[in-house]
Amino acid sequence: MPGSRTVVGGVGSCQNRRVSPGTALQLVERMLEGDRVALARLMTLVENRAPELPEVMARIHGRGAPQVIGITGPPGAGKSTLTDRVTARLRRDGKRVGIVAVDPSSPFSGGAVLGDRIRMQAHFLDTGVFIRSLASRGSRGGVARATRDVIRLMAAFGMDAILVETVGVGQTELDVMRLADTTVVVLVPEAGDAVQVMKAGLLEIADVFLVNKADREGAERLHSELLQMLQLRPPSAWTVPVLLTQAATDVGTDQVMEALAKRQAWLAADAGRQERERERREQELIDVLDEEVARRVHRNLAAESTDGRAGLIQKVRDGTMDPYTAALTILGDETAVSRLTRR
């Protein structure tokens, strides 16, 4: 049903119900003890950007260090099927797996349009797997804004590997590279030539390329073109593999797992990893500040009705003042800035 959200391992809600900080922290304690329902409820708080979110994230900071794998590519490339195959291999090795599937948002309810989770039904009852679908809610970049925090929750829950399957919107899939240790780009022969891959920016973000549905015409040509185009990338210590797969029939999955293992080993030995982690944490701070300031400004602007800023906002609404002049006027007033960003 459109507007619904598939959640496995717990319940979801599109309602932004306030939970007291004490209750939220109790949920964290239950989650840390292995309570899957508490984990699901915390994910709902995260997705709804509840006021208790800072306390929750501070409580789980630094817990867990799972392998995070982003799986992206155009719609219909077979990302869900590949995710299912990789999950099966990881479970065979005894690893606990979290799956974050970012689905398109309903334009009416804001909830996730019913995602294609049918291919993951073999894992529904597996207590070693937790699947969560998130609504992209207009987030550009193929991942929901809450995805990073959901990854943190799964890490604290004790997951060994987390797979992030993006919404598959083509040229705006780039944010996944900021969340994942390894980004797998899945393509199919009929998705277009390799030039389109370059235009989409996927050439820059891929750590592993998969040409899926390789039994179809054009697969070998796309494989060859990708190999040639990778020669145009700046020199790197990591050589991006280009693999031919048929996820529907489980052909090539073993080679995928080998590539992921090699990538993980390379990352562990990479001297530049610590610097990348520092940059990632700094970017996360900027993202959190950006979101929090925007939330406060939006709320406080809506509440203003009696002082000078209300008249200024009315001028913008009436078209007698442009938004840039209004914004600079507000930012030039320290008192106004303080009021707008108050909690």
C-alpha positions, 0 to 999 in steps of 0.5 A, spaced: 500 500 500 503 506 498 505 510 503 507 504 508 513 503 510 516 496 511 520 494 517 522 487 519 524 486 526 520 491 529 514 496 528 515 503 524 511 509 525 510 516 521 507 520 527 512 524 530 510 522 537 515 525 543 518 520 547 521 523 554 529 523 554 528 518 560 524 513 556 529 514 550 535 512 554 531 506 557 530 504 550 537 505 548 539 500 554 534 495 552 537 495 545 544 494 548 542 488 551 539 485 545 532 487 545 530 488 537 523 491 539 527 497 542 532 498 536 526 498 532 523 504 536 529 507 536 530 507 529 523 510 528 525 516 533 531 517 529 527 517 522 522 522 525 528 526 527 525 526 534 527 531 540 530 526 544 535 524 538 541 528 541 541 524 547 540 517 544 546 518 539 550 521 545 549 514 549 551 510 543 557 514 540 563 510 539 560 503 540 561 498 534 565 498 528 562 494 523 563 493 515 559 498 512 557 496 504 553 501 500 550 498 494 547 503 489 546 504 481 540 505 477 533 502 478 532 495 476 539 493 476 538 488 481 540 491 488 535 488 492 537 481 489 544 482 490 543 485 497 540 478 499 545 474 496 551 478 500 547 477 506 546 470 505 554 469 504 555 473 510 550 469 515 554 463 512 560 466 515 556 467 522 556 474 521 550 479 524 547 483 518 544 489 518 540 492 512 538 499 511 534 499 504 532 507 502 525 507 499 522 513 495 517 517 499 510 517 498 509 525 495 503 525 500 504 521 506 512 522 506 512 515 508 516 509 504 513 507 498 512 499 499 519 497 497 521 491 494 523 487 500 520 480 497 527 478 495 529 478 502 524 474 505 529 468 506 532 473 512 525 475 515 525 470 521 533 470 521 535 473 528 541 475 525 539 479 520 535 486 521 532 489 515 529 497 516 526 500 510 527 508 510 523 513 506 528 518 502 523 524 504 526 528 498 533 527 500 538 528 494 543 523 494 539 516 494 540 516 502 535 518 507 538 523 512 537 518 518 541 513 514 547 515 518 544 514 525 540 508 523 547 505 521 550 507 528 544 504 532 545 497 528 553 498 530 551 499 537 546 493 537 552 489 535 552 488 527 558 485 524 556 488 517 551 493 515 548 493 507 546 500 505 541 499 499 540 506 496 533 508 492 536 508 485 535 515 483 541 515 478 545 521 478 544 523 485 547 517 489 553 520 491 552 521 498 552 513 499 560 514 499 560 518 505 556 513 509 560 506 507 567 504 507 566 500 500 561 503 495 558 497 490 555 500 484 551 495 480 549 496 473 546 492 467 547 492 460 541 496 458 542 502 463 546 505 457 553 506 455 559 507 460 559 515 458 552 515 462 556 512 468 561 518 468 555 523 467 552 520 473 558 521 477 558 513 479 565 512 476 568 517 482 564 513 487 565 506 485 570 501 489 567 495 486 563 495 479 558 490 478 555 488 471 549 485 473 544 480 468 551 479 465 547 474 460 544 479 457 547 482 450 551 488 451 554 486 458 561 484 455 561 491 452 559 495 458 565 491 462 570 493 457 568 500 457 568 500 464 575 497 465 578 502 460 574 508 463 577 506 470 584 508 467 582 515 466 581 516 474 587 519 478 592 513 480 590 510 487 593 504 491 586 501 490 584 498 484 577 498 482 575 491 480 569 490 475 565 484 475 560 480 471 554 477 475 547 474 475 545 475 482 538 472 480 541 465 479 547 467 484 552 467 479 558 471 481 557 472 488 563 468 490 567 473 486 563 479 489 565 477 496 572 476 495 572 483 492 569 485 498 574 482 503 580 484 499 577 491 500 576 491 507 583 488 508 586 494 504 582 499 508 585 496 514 592 497 512 591 504 509 595 509 512 590 514 510 584 511 513 585 515 519 585 522 516 579 520 512 575 518 518 577 525 521 574 528 515 568 524 515 567 526 523 568 533 521 563 533 515 558 529 520 558 535 525 557 540 519 551 536 517 548 535 524 549 543 525 546 544 518 540 540 520 539 543 527 540 550 525 535 549 520 530 546 524 530 551 529 530 557 524 524 554 521 520 553 528 522 560 530 520 563 524 513 560 524 512 562 531 514 570 530 508 574 529 509 581 533 516 583 532 520 586 527 522 580 523 515 578 522 514 584 518 520 582 514 517 576 513 511 579 511 515 583 506 518 577 503 511 573 502 508 579 499 514 580 494 516 587 496 523 584 499 527 579 496 529 573 500 537 575 500 536 582 503 531 579 508 536 573 510 542 578 511 538 583 515 536 577 520 544 575 520 546 582 521 542 582 528 545 578 533 539 578 537 535 576 531 540 570 530 540 568 537 532 568 538 531 564 531 536 559 533 534 558 540 532 551 542 
